Amino acid sequence: MSGPESSLRGWLSDLFFPTLAEGDVEKLLRRLGTRGTVAVPGLGKASGVDDQRALLLRLRAWMTERNAQYDRLSFFTGLDRDITEGALVIGAEGERRSHAVAVVAERRKGRELDIRVYAPRGVFEGPPIEAPTGSPHAIGLAGDIAAALTSGDVAAFAACFEADGELTFASATGARRGTGEFESGFQTLSAAKPEVAGFAEEGQVTALELRTAGAPLLLTLHRGDSSLFRYGRVYGALSQ
């Protein structure tokens, strides 16, 4: 893309929705560069400047039509990707609703940047995004989580959480370990046949991008003081 470099500074996953909310599509395009890709549920995947611009303009229009407000929740970065968790509040006055969303910015070879947006079913109408193609080996407690999901072992999964740890899907209330809701949430997640397609860890936070039998998912896991996970959040179009 010709012209001056983008004035945007910071991590791309953290900048994505705030920059769109301000209408600065061209700044995002310059930051993405000519080799980047953007994938948004319902809007598809775009590579190349012209297609990226068209997709981002559609997403910006979608946000404007719904009077969308973006609230940032947390940010962290791993070796090859950074991840920002947040919420989109949309709808008319008196009918506004918050929807959990997450953005992953994966840094690939040759200065390529892949942006993936994870959102619950019903926020963006249309087909889900494509899953990332990697097959990394999750280590430590994250590896135990991945193994438990593969084997369907709810006890092993629960053992990775603190006694009052919680698992949250989309914008729902968290389900506490030891409750039927926690076990039901695990069974739903395990039944999707998840495979680790992306892995990031920084300090107290771990993220797993998951290929499934349906739409790809993002599972973020936040440790408590005990080093076990205090809570986990599932982003993406998973039927509950």
C-alpha positions in Angstrom: 0.0 0.0 0.0 1.5 3.3 -1.1 1.6 6.4 1.1 2.9 7.2 4.6 3.1 4.6 7.3 0.3 4.3 9.7 0.4 6.5 12.8 -1.2 3.8 14.9 1.1 2.6 17.7 0.5 -0.4 19.9 -0.7 -3.9 19.5 -3.1 -4.5 16.6 -5.6 -6.7 18.5 -5.9 -3.9 21.1 -6.3 -1.2 18.4 -8.8 -3.0 16.1 -12.2 -2.1 17.5 -11.3 1.3 19.0 -9.8 2.4 15.6 -12.9 1.2 13.8 -15.2 3.0 16.3 -13.4 6.2 15.4 -13.8 5.5 11.7 -10.1 5.3 10.9 -10.2 2.5 8.4 -7.3 3.8 6.4 -5.0 3.8 9.5 -5.9 0.1 10.1 -5.2 -0.7 6.5 -1.7 0.9 6.6 -0.9 -1.0 9.8 -2.1 -4.3 8.3 0.0 -3.8 5.2 -0.4 -5.5 1.8 0.1 -9.0 3.2 -2.3 -9.0 6.0 -5.7 -10.7 6.3 -8.8 -9.9 8.3 -11.5 -12.5 9.2 -14.8 -11.5 10.8 -17.8 -13.9 11.3 -20.5 -13.2 8.7 -18.3 -10.9 6.7 -15.7 -13.4 5.6 -12.0 -13.2 5.2 -10.2 -10.5 3.2 -6.6 -10.3 1.9 -5.2 -7.5 -0.2 -5.8 -3.8 0.4 -9.0 -3.5 -1.6 -10.8 -6.5 -0.1 -9.6 -5.5 3.4 -10.9 -2.0 2.9 -14.3 -3.3 1.7 -14.6 -5.7 4.7 -13.5 -3.1 7.3 -16.0 -0.5 5.8 -18.8 -3.1 6.1 -17.9 -3.8 9.7 -17.7 0.0 10.4 -21.1 0.4 8.9 -22.5 -2.5 10.9 -21.2 -0.8 14.1 -22.6 2.6 13.2 -26.1 1.1 12.3 -26.2 -0.6 15.7 -24.7 2.3 17.7 -22.0 -0.1 18.8 -19.8 0.8 21.8 -16.7 -1.2 22.4 -15.5 -1.9 26.0 -12.0 -3.4 26.5 -11.6 -6.1 29.1 -8.1 -7.4 28.9 -5.0 -7.8 26.7 -2.0 -10.1 26.6 0.6 -11.2 24.1 2.3 -14.5 23.3 5.3 -15.3 21.1 3.5 -15.0 17.8 0.1 -13.5 18.6 -1.6 -10.9 20.8 -5.1 -11.1 22.1 -7.6 -8.6 23.3 -10.8 -9.5 25.1 -13.7 -7.1 25.2 -17.4 -6.5 24.6 -19.6 -4.9 21.9 -22.6 -3.1 23.3 -25.2 -2.8 20.6 -28.9 -2.0 20.1 -31.3 0.9 20.4 -31.6 2.8 23.7 -33.4 0.7 26.3 -32.6 -2.5 24.3 -28.9 -2.5 24.4 -27.1 -5.7 25.0 -23.4 -6.6 25.6 -21.8 -9.3 23.6 -18.4 -10.8 24.4 -15.8 -10.5 21.6 -12.1 -11.2 21.2 -9.6 -10.2 18.6 -6.5 -12.3 17.8 -3.6 -10.7 15.8 -1.2 -13.4 14.6 2.2 -12.4 13.4 3.4 -14.7 10.7 6.5 -15.0 8.5 7.3 -12.2 6.1 5.7 -9.6 8.3 2.2 -11.0 7.6 -0.5 -10.2 10.1 -3.7 -12.2 10.4 -6.6 -10.7 12.3 -9.4 -13.0 13.6 -12.5 -11.8 15.4 -14.3 -14.2 17.7 -18.0 -13.4 18.6 -21.0 -15.4 19.9 -23.6 -16.8 17.5 -26.2 -14.2 16.5 -24.0 -11.1 16.7 -22.7 -11.3 13.1 -25.1 -13.1 10.8 -23.6 -15.5 8.3 -20.8 -18.1 8.1 -18.1 -18.4 10.8 -14.5 -17.5 10.2 -12.0 -20.1 9.1 -9.9 -21.8 11.8 -6.2 -21.1 12.0 -4.1 -23.8 10.4 -1.4 -24.3 13.0 -1.1 -27.4 15.3 1.0 -26.2 18.2 1.7 -28.2 21.4 0.1 -26.6 24.4 2.2 -27.1 27.5 1.7 -27.2 31.2 -1.7 -26.6 32.6 -3.0 -25.5 29.2 -1.9 -28.9 27.8 -3.9 -30.6 30.6 -6.9 -28.5 29.5 -6.5 -29.5 25.9 -6.1 -33.2 26.8 -9.2 -33.2 29.0 -11.2 -31.6 26.2 -10.0 -34.3 23.7 -10.7 -37.2 26.1 -14.0 -35.8 27.5 -12.6 -36.0 31.1 -14.6 -33.4 33.0 -12.8 -34.3 36.3 -9.4 -33.6 34.8 -10.7 -30.4 33.2 -12.1 -29.2 36.6 -8.9 -30.0 38.4 -7.2 -27.3 36.4 -9.5 -24.7 38.0 -9.5 -23.3 41.5 -12.2 -24.6 43.8 -14.4 -21.6 43.0 -13.2 -21.2 39.4 -15.6 -20.3 36.7 -16.2 -21.1 33.0 -18.1 -18.5 30.9 -19.6 -18.8 27.4 -20.2 -15.7 25.4 -22.0 -13.1 27.5 -23.5 -15.6 29.9 -23.0 -15.7 33.7 -20.0 -17.8 34.7 -20.6 -21.4 35.8 -18.7 -22.3 38.9 -16.6 -25.5 39.3 -18.6 -28.3 40.9 -22.0 -27.2 39.5 -24.1 -28.9 36.8 -23.7 -25.8 34.7 -19.9 -26.1 34.7 -20.1 -29.8 33.7 -22.7 -29.0 31.0 -20.5 -26.3 29.6 -17.5 -28.6 29.5 -19.5 -31.3 27.8 -20.7 -28.8 25.1 -17.2 -27.7 24.5 -15.7 -31.2 24.4 -18.5 -32.4 22.1 -17.3 -29.9 19.5 -14.1 -32.0 19.1 -11.7 -29.2 19.7 -8.1 -29.4 18.5 -5.5 -26.8 19.4 -4.8 -24.5 16.4 -3.1 -21.6 18.2 -1.4 -21.1 21.6 -0.4 -18.0 23.5 0.8 -17.6 27.1 1.9 -14.6 29.1 2.3 -14.6 32.9 -1.1 -15.5 34.4 -3.0 -15.7 31.1 -3.2 -18.5 28.5 -5.2 -18.7 25.3 -6.0 -21.6 23.1 -7.4 -21.1 19.6 -9.4 -24.3 18.8 -10.5 -25.9 15.6 -13.8 -27.7 16.1 -16.4 -29.7 14.2 -18.2 -26.4 13.7 -16.9 -22.8 14.1 -13.4 -22.1 15.5 -13.3 -21.0 19.2 -11.0 -19.1 21.5 -10.6 -20.2 25.1 -8.8 -17.7 27.4 -7.7 -19.0 30.8 -6.7 -16.6 33.7 -4.8 -17.9 36.7 -5.5 -17.1 40.3 -3.1 -16.9 43.2 -2.9 -20.7 43.4 -1.5 -21.0 39.9 -4.7 -22.9 38.9 -7.1 -21.2 36.6 -9.5 -18.7 38.3 -11.8 -18.4 35.3 -12.0 -19.3 31.6 -13.9 -17.6 28.8 -15.0 -19.2 25.6 -15.4 -16.9 22.5 -17.0 -17.9 19.3 -20.2 -19.4 17.8 -20.6 -22.4 20.1 -24.2 -23.6 20.7 -25.1 -23.7 24.3 
